[in-house]
Amino acid sequence: MPTGFGEEDAPSIIYVLDLKTKKLRNILDLSNTLKNEKEDIDFYQGDAYIQTNGRGVVKLKYK
C-alpha cells in the first residue's frame, strides 16, 4: 500500500502487508527516490510496479 509525496511531512512509504496472516511485514521508505504521489502498486512476474502521479510507472528491482 503506497502513501506519501516524498516530503518530510508526507514521506513516500510502502507498507508491506501479509494478507493471509493480516500482519504488517515491512515498511519501505522511498522518500529519497520517489518525490511524486504514489497512486497504486501491483506485481507482475515477481517485480513491483508503482503508479505515480507525475512520474508514470516505476519498477522496483529487488537484489
C-alpha positions, 0 to 999 in steps of 0.5 A, a space after each residue: 500500500 503506497 502513501 506519501 509525496 516524498 516530503 518530510 511531512 508526507 514521506 513516500 512509504 510502502 507498507 508491506 502487508 501479509 494478507 493471509 496472516 493480516 500482519 504488517 511485514 515491512 515498511 519501505 521508505 522511498 522518500 529519497 527516490 520517489 518525490 511524486 504521489 504514489 497512486 497504486 502498486 501491483 506485481 507482475 512476474 515477481 517485480 513491483 510496479 508503482 503508479 505515480 502521479 507525475 512520474 508514470 510507472 516505476 519498477 522496483 528491482 529487488 537484489 
